[in-house]
Amino acid sequence: MDRVSVDRFVDRLLHHPRGRIILCNIIDGLDDGVLDEQIVRQLFDWWLTLFLDRVTGVYGGRLPKVREEKDELTDSLDLVLFERQAPGLRPNDNKPDFLLVCMRKPGNPTVRTEFVNVTQASGFIYHLLHESERRTLAGTGRLAITNYPSEEEVLAFVSSGSPMVRLKPDSTVGRLGRVLWLTPLNQIESDLARGGAATVVRDRVGLIQYNNPRESLVALHLPGNVTEQMRNACPTAADAGSHARFKTRADTAAMRRRRAWGYTVDLKCFAGGRRNIDGLPERVCQPIPSGHLAKLRVTPLRPVTVIRGNTPEDNHEAFANRLTRQHGGEDNLRTRILDLL
């Protein structure tokens, strides 16, 4: 990597909240041993190369500041992490697999544990729900439904209790090329049963991207004996990509001792200015082919009612500042990254 380009790239990242969040998590990952230096150098090499290629190819070398953070810096990272083939991704080189690299196993086997993954209800209905289940839900006798579910269809689904459903054949729980985020059911079961469960659960698992007051969610129940068949790992900054509420290091010493687990950011605690914002334990695994699950139990959750991340106390800048302070400020963070690269 060219030294001048690296320095400028790091400075661009430091200029933006989500760039600082990513850098802090990378350093924490190195310090905690969930990432190694070689992986980080490779990641930056691919990331910088793709970023510069897009700046040249899309913008003729003149990237508007308003497009820098969201459209290029973080999007370029996600392309490197989650796409095998994309413009500028060195078609003649083998891209390293940056996902699921921290293979620490929990002390207690997870095969007897039931896990939960929380996702968008409309996306679940569209991508995963079996055609016959959806026809029943929609009250139609048509042989095929190809459109995205209507708001009425989603509300009918989330009003149906905790059903056992069939999945589309040849689909996957979790997007191909990405990772599936798992939280032990026993850590969140009481929250699933509460009124306003979508907001409570969204907050505890740190899903800042689900912020629409009309957004319904669904908790997917995944048996441990199924997730154990898949490659699974302790989450790293690479698994998280540009997710703006990920932190590698737990706030409490007791949780940091559970080295095979990551911990979510509790959005309610963060918005309330709490010192400890650790949410729930989490792991990541490969997407699960639907054929591994005869039926899937799901808990539909009514729409989110509280918006997070839109105040100076809990927006991206506030979260970036919190992590950056733990690293002694931007100058120290810059020095750590550049010494590595």
C-alpha positions, 0 to 999 in steps of 0.5 A: 500500500502506498504510504501517502494513500494510506495516510489520506485514507485513514484521515478520511475515516477519522473524519467520519463517525462510522469510520472511527467506529470501524477503526476502534473496533479493529484496534479492539479486535487486535488487542483482544486477539479476535483479529490478527495483524495480517488479516487487518493489513489484507483488509485495508489493502483490499478496502483502499484499493476498491475505494480508490478504484471507485473514486476514479471510475465513478467520480473521475477522481473528485469525490464529493464530501457528501458522498464520502462516508455513506456511499463510498467509505463504508459501502466499499468496506461492505463490498470487500467483506460481503461480495465475491465479485464486484467492480474493482475487486481485483478479478484475477486475485483471490480475495481472503475470506474475512468473515468468521475468523475468530473460531473460539468455542464457548465453554458449554456446548451450544448444541443444546442452546436455542438461538434467536435471530431478529430480522425484518418481518416483510423481508422474512415473508418475501425471501423465506416464507414458503409459498403455501404459507404466504398464500394462506396469509394473504388469503389468495388462491393464486399459484404464485405471489411475487410481489413484496408483502403489503403492510396489511399482509405484514400486520396479519403475520405479526398478529398470528402469535408464535407460528411454526412455518415452512420455509422456501426450498433452496433459500437460506436463513441469513443472506448468502455471503454474509453472517447470521447473528445469533443470541441465546433464546434464554437471554431474550425470551422474557423480552419477546413476551413483553408488550412493545416487544419489537422496540425492546428487542430491537434495543437489546440486540442493537439493531439501529438500522430498524428505526421505522415506526411502522417496521415490524420485526420477527424473531427466528428460533434456531436450534443449537444442533442446527447452528452447530453444523455451520461454521460459527464464531465470535464476531469481529469488526469484519463480520459487522462491516459498516454496522454503526452500533457494533463494539468488539469489547464488552464494557464489564470485566465479567463479560470480557471473560466470556471470550467466545462471545460478543456483546450487543449494544443496548440502544436504550442504555446508550440513549440514556447515557449509561456507563455500561451499555452491554446488551446480549451475548451474540455469536455469528454463523454461516447462513443456514440452508432452509433444508436444515430446518423441517419447520421454523418457529418464529415470534412475530413482533409488532411495529417498532415505536421508538426511534433511536440514534436521532439525538446528539446523545445517541447518534453516530457521532456520540457512539464514535466519540464514546469508542474514540475516548476509550482509545485516548482520542483521535490522535492515538487512534490514528497512530495505532492504525498507521503503526500497524499499516 
